Every structure is written in structure tokens, then in C-alpha cells.
Amino acid sequence: MMNILKIGTPRTAQTTDNSRRSFIWKLGAGASAALVSTAAMAQAATRAAGDPLLRAAVHQDEKLLRRLHRSFEQAMDQGLHEAVIGMFADDAEVVFNGGVFSQRNQGVSRLFRERFAAGKSGRRMQPAPGFELSAEQERDSVEVSADQRSAQALFPYSIQVGMPFQTESSLAAMARMHGEGVRTWWEGGVYRVRYARDVAGGGWKISRLEYDTLSRADYRPGKSYARPITVAPLAMRFPQDQHGPDGLI
């Protein structure tokens, strides 16, 4: 009986071909899965951005931050420095006139409770004639992060700033006894503020406040003139300066 030779794909070649097809299928399936996953993530992000509940929550945070800033300005205007200090986070910092005041219960408290109080600083003051901020500088903004844990803002300011005269003359001593003996001037600029969510309290705290000064002027109420002045930046740190900053810029 004649043996009939069946011609076809050798077993080894067939196995290799099957393996190749399996690999290609798996590769294609994996790529498709990755594309589906990426698309799903993109769709989820789009849904989150368009979520009306999320938009409402962010809008509410913006209102709370503007309210917090109004409270800050009112407290400064009234000299309520203890209330101001309570608006800051524990690890907050304030940048003022070239100095960095760190930690709420240390540098930040020293700035508002001692330096600002002694210099009658922080009270609202109309801009000096000819030194008004531009429309762009007057525009405020508040931006809350996507996770609603942090925020940043810009607010214009126009305030009185001052410092006691550094002299030991009898006239200066007498002036200080009567609440005078302080050199004051007008200062305008922009508050650059960062906020952190107060997890324990449920609200917001100031984590960083920078006085971005744009102009200073000698401005005496009732006078029709004002001239620009230069104020030396802080140059001595605490404790060499008992009212000084923790660091210098």
C-alpha cells in the first residue's frame, strides 16, 4: 500500500505562526485597552471640569476668600492686629520691605503686633495725588486649585506705612509719649496671597502674604502735592533687630 504524503505547513512553522498571531492579538488588545483607559481618564477629567456641583463649590470658596481678605483689610484699618494674626496658618510667612517674617506665632506675630503697631501701618489711605494705580493693577483675582486645598489671589492696596523715629532726643521721646514721633508715608501696591485649606476649621488660612510695593510717596492730608520717596529695605534680622524679619531677600 502506497503511503500518501500530505503536504501542508510543518508543525514547527505552524506553531510559530500561531504564536506570532497570538502576540500580535495581545499587543493590539493591550494597545486598545490603553487607549480606552486614556480616553476614560480624559472623559472623567472633562466631566469633573463641567461638574456643576464642583463649579458651585469652587465659586463658594472664591467668595469665602474674598470675604477673608475684606476681614483682613478691616482688621488692619482698625488696628486689630491679634485678629489679623489669627487669619494666618501656623507655618505662614509674610514678605514685607525686603524681609521675610516666618511662622504665625513668631515672625508673623512680631510683624503685626510690634512693627506695624509701632509704625501705625496698615490703615487704609487714599492714593497720593498722581500715584494712583492703573486699571490693570486695581483688578483683583482669586484662583482656587482643582483639589480645593489651596488658592492664590491678587488684591490691590493703598495704605499708610510708618516707623518710629530712630533718635533718643528729648523731643522725640516726648512725641512718642503722646503717640507721635512716627514717620509715616503712603504706599500702594498689590497683595500677592496664597491660601491653604484649614482642614480642622473647615475654612481658609493665609499661608503666604507678599506686599508687592509699586510706589511710595510723602503725602500729607490736606496738601495738594505728593513726592516720591525711597525707603531703605530691612537690613537686620531678628534678634539683632527686635522687630526684624527672620530672613532677608
C-alpha positions in Angstrom: 0.0 0.0 0.0 1.4 3.3 -1.1 1.8 5.9 1.6 0.4 9.2 0.6 2.5 12.2 1.7 0.3 15.0 3.0 1.7 18.4 2.1 1.0 21.2 4.5 2.5 23.6 7.0 5.1 21.9 9.1 4.2 21.6 12.8 7.0 23.9 14.0 6.2 26.6 11.4 2.5 26.4 12.3 3.3 26.7 16.0 5.5 29.7 15.3 2.8 31.3 13.2 0.2 30.8 15.8 2.4 32.3 18.5 3.1 35.3 16.3 -0.6 35.8 15.7 -1.3 35.4 19.4 1.4 38.0 20.2 0.0 40.5 17.7 -3.5 40.0 19.0 -2.4 40.6 22.6 -0.4 43.6 21.6 -3.3 45.1 19.8 -5.7 44.3 22.7 -3.2 45.9 25.1 -2.9 49.0 23.0 -6.7 49.2 22.6 -7.1 48.8 26.4 -4.5 51.6 27.0 -6.3 53.9 24.5 -9.7 53.1 26.2 -8.1 53.8 29.6 -6.7 57.1 28.4 -9.9 58.1 26.8 -11.8 57.2 30.0 -9.5 59.4 32.1 -9.9 62.3 29.6 -13.7 61.9 29.8 -13.6 61.8 33.6 -11.5 65.0 33.7 -13.9 66.6 31.3 -16.9 65.6 33.4 -15.1 66.9 36.5 -14.4 70.3 34.9 -18.0 70.5 33.8 -19.5 69.3 37.1 -22.0 71.9 38.2 -21.5 70.8 41.9 -17.7 71.3 41.6 -18.2 74.6 39.9 -20.5 75.7 42.7 -18.1 74.6 45.4 -15.2 76.5 43.8 -17.3 79.6 43.4 -18.2 79.3 47.1 -14.5 79.1 48.0 -13.8 82.2 45.9 -16.5 84.1 47.9 -15.1 82.9 51.2 -11.5 84.0 50.2 -12.7 87.5 49.2 -14.6 87.7 52.5 -11.4 86.7 54.3 -9.5 89.4 52.6 -12.1 92.0 53.4 -11.9 91.0 57.0 -8.1 91.3 56.9 -8.2 94.8 55.5 -10.9 95.9 58.0 -8.9 94.5 60.9 -5.7 96.2 59.7 -7.6 99.5 59.2 -8.8 99.3 62.8 -5.5 98.2 64.3 -6.9 94.8 65.4 -3.6 93.0 65.0 -4.5 90.0 67.1 -7.4 89.3 64.8 -5.1 89.6 61.8 -2.6 87.1 63.2 -5.4 84.6 63.7 -6.0 84.6 59.9 -2.7 83.0 59.2 -1.7 79.3 59.0 0.8 78.0 61.6 3.7 77.9 59.1 2.7 81.1 57.2 5.2 83.7 56.0 4.9 87.4 55.2 7.2 89.3 52.8 7.4 93.0 53.6 10.0 95.6 52.6 12.7 93.1 51.8 12.2 90.9 54.9 10.6 87.5 55.4 8.6 87.0 58.6 8.1 83.3 59.2 5.7 81.3 61.4 2.4 82.7 62.7 3.4 82.7 66.4 6.9 84.1 65.8 7.8 86.3 62.8 4.3 87.0 61.6 3.1 88.0 65.1 6.2 90.1 65.5 5.5 92.0 62.3 1.9 92.8 63.0 1.8 93.0 66.8 5.1 95.1 67.1 6.4 96.6 63.9 3.1 97.5 62.3 1.5 98.6 65.6 4.5 100.9 66.5 4.5 102.5 63.0 0.8 102.9 62.6 1.0 100.8 59.5 -1.8 99.1 57.6 -4.5 101.8 57.8 -6.4 102.5 54.6 -5.3 105.6 52.8 -6.4 107.3 49.6 -3.7 107.1 46.9 -1.4 110.1 46.8 -2.2 112.5 44.0 -0.5 111.4 40.9 0.3 108.0 42.3 -2.9 106.2 41.6 -2.7 102.5 40.5 -3.6 101.7 36.9 -6.8 99.9 36.0 -4.8 96.7 35.5 -3.2 97.0 38.9 -6.6 97.7 40.5 -8.0 94.5 39.2 -8.2 91.7 41.7 -8.3 87.9 41.1 -8.9 84.7 43.0 -7.9 81.2 41.8 -8.8 78.0 43.6 -6.9 74.8 42.9 -8.6 71.8 41.3 -8.5 69.9 44.6 -9.7 72.9 46.6 -6.9 72.6 49.0 -5.0 75.7 48.0 -5.7 79.0 46.3 -3.9 82.2 45.3 -5.1 85.8 44.8 -4.1 89.3 43.9 -5.6 92.3 45.7 -4.6 96.0 45.3 -3.8 98.0 48.4 -3.4 101.7 49.3 -2.3 102.1 52.9 -0.3 104.2 55.4 3.0 102.8 56.5 5.3 104.2 59.1 8.2 103.7 61.5 9.2 105.4 64.8 12.0 108.0 64.5 15.3 106.3 65.5 16.5 109.0 67.8 16.9 109.4 71.6 16.4 113.2 71.7 14.1 114.6 74.4 11.7 116.0 71.8 11.4 112.5 70.1 10.8 110.9 73.5 8.1 113.4 74.3 6.5 112.9 70.9 6.4 109.1 71.5 4.8 109.6 74.8 1.9 111.4 73.1 1.6 108.8 70.4 3.6 110.7 67.8 7.3 110.5 66.8 6.4 108.3 63.8 7.4 108.9 60.3 4.5 108.0 58.0 4.0 107.8 54.3 1.6 106.5 51.7 2.3 103.2 50.0 0.5 101.5 47.1 0.9 98.1 45.5 -0.6 94.6 45.2 -1.1 91.9 47.8 0.1 88.6 46.4 -1.6 86.0 48.6 -1.5 82.2 48.9 -4.1 80.3 50.9 -4.3 76.8 52.4 -7.4 74.9 53.4 -7.9 74.8 57.1 -8.7 71.2 57.5 -9.6 71.4 61.2 -11.6 74.6 60.9 -13.2 73.9 57.5 -12.3 77.4 56.2 -9.2 79.0 54.8 -5.9 80.4 56.2 -3.3 82.7 54.7 -0.2 80.7 54.0 1.9 83.5 52.3 1.3 87.2 52.0 3.6 89.4 50.0 3.4 93.2 49.9 4.4 93.9 46.3 5.1 97.6 46.6 4.7 99.6 43.4 5.2 103.2 44.8 5.7 105.3 47.9 5.1 108.9 48.5 5.3 111.7 51.1 1.6 112.5 51.3 0.3 114.9 53.9 -3.5 115.1 54.2 -4.9 118.5 53.1 -1.9 119.1 50.8 -2.3 119.1 47.0 1.1 117.7 46.3 3.0 114.4 46.8 6.5 113.5 46.1 8.0 110.0 45.6 10.2 108.8 48.4 12.7 105.9 48.9 12.5 103.7 51.9 15.6 101.5 52.7 14.7 97.8 52.8 15.1 95.9 56.1 18.7 95.1 56.6 18.9 93.5 60.0 17.3 90.2 61.1 15.8 89.2 64.4 17.0 89.2 67.2 19.6 91.9 66.3 16.6 94.0 65.3 13.9 93.2 67.9 11.2 93.9 65.4 13.1 92.5 62.4 12.4 89.7 60.0 13.6 86.1 60.1 15.2 86.3 56.7 16.2 88.9 54.1 15.6 89.0 50.4 
